[in-house]
Amino acid sequence: MGRHYTAEEKSRALRLVREELQEYGSVTKACSAAGSRLGISADTLRGWYRREEVDQGHKDGVTTVEREEIRALKAKVRRLEEDNEVLRRAAVFFAGELDPRGR
């Protein structure tokens, strides 16, 4: 598993990518140059840069906040579906208990 970077490290790295972008004019080249200086993969930097562009509204896509909200909502739906299944089984069980023909 890869290394986890702090928000400050990411911020500094993205600042350097933006500086390199002024010189190179290409996100790929800027990320490669910044990555070499910082010891961070160019792919990692490119992903951070793209995510930042979406989060700031410069590009279309799902923002980090929206992604987290979707993840939380999916987890909630999963829990509710499990709860509903338990309730369905309980209803079947108790309906059988109340049915005089079932005894």
C-alpha positions in Angstrom: 0.0 0.0 0.0 1.2 3.5 -0.8 2.2 6.2 1.5 -0.4 8.5 3.0 0.3 12.2 2.6 -1.0 15.0 4.9 -3.2 17.8 3.6 -0.2 20.2 3.9 2.0 17.9 1.9 -0.6 17.7 -0.8 -1.1 21.4 -0.8 2.6 22.1 -1.1 2.9 19.5 -3.9 0.0 21.0 -5.8 1.5 24.5 -5.5 4.7 23.2 -7.0 2.8 21.5 -9.8 1.1 24.8 -10.6 4.5 26.5 -10.7 5.9 23.9 -13.0 2.8 24.1 -15.2 3.7 27.8 -15.9 7.1 26.6 -17.1 6.2 23.4 -19.0 2.6 24.2 -20.1 1.6 20.6 -19.8 0.1 18.9 -16.7 1.9 15.7 -17.4 5.3 17.4 -17.7 4.6 19.6 -14.7 3.7 16.5 -12.6 6.7 14.6 -13.7 9.0 17.5 -12.8 7.4 18.2 -9.5 7.3 14.5 -8.7 11.0 14.1 -9.4 11.8 17.0 -7.0 9.4 15.7 -4.3 9.8 12.0 -4.6 6.1 11.6 -5.3 4.8 9.6 -8.3 3.7 11.8 -11.2 0.5 9.7 -11.4 -0.3 10.6 -7.8 0.3 14.2 -8.5 -1.8 14.2 -11.6 -4.7 12.6 -9.7 -4.5 15.2 -7.0 -4.3 17.9 -9.6 -7.4 16.6 -11.5 -9.3 16.2 -8.3 -8.5 19.8 -7.3 -9.6 21.1 -10.7 -13.0 19.4 -10.2 -13.3 20.5 -6.6 -12.7 24.1 -7.5 -15.2 23.9 -10.4 -12.7 24.3 -13.2 -13.6 21.0 -14.7 -16.7 18.8 -14.7 -16.9 15.8 -12.5 -17.9 14.6 -9.0 -16.3 16.7 -6.3 -14.6 15.2 -3.2 -17.5 16.3 -1.1 -20.0 14.8 -3.4 -18.0 11.5 -3.5 -18.0 11.3 0.3 -21.7 12.0 0.4 -22.4 9.3 -2.2 -20.2 6.8 -0.2 -22.1 7.6 3.0 -25.5 7.3 1.2 -24.6 4.0 -0.3 -23.6 2.7 3.2 -26.9 4.0 4.6 -28.9 2.3 1.8 -27.0 -1.0 2.5 -27.8 -0.8 6.2 -31.5 0.0 5.5 -31.7 -2.9 3.1 -30.3 -5.2 5.8 -32.8 -3.9 8.3 -35.6 -4.4 5.9 -34.6 -8.0 5.3 -34.6 -8.7 9.1 -38.1 -7.1 9.3 -39.3 -9.2 6.4 -38.1 -12.4 8.0 -39.6 -11.4 11.4 -42.9 -10.7 9.7 -42.9 -14.1 8.0 -42.0 -15.8 11.3 -44.7 -14.0 13.3 -47.3 -14.5 10.6 -46.6 -18.2 10.9 -47.0 -18.1 14.7 -50.4 -16.4 14.4 -51.7 -18.8 11.7 -53.8 -21.5 13.5 -53.4 -23.9 10.6 -49.6 -23.8 11.0 -49.8 -25.7 14.3 
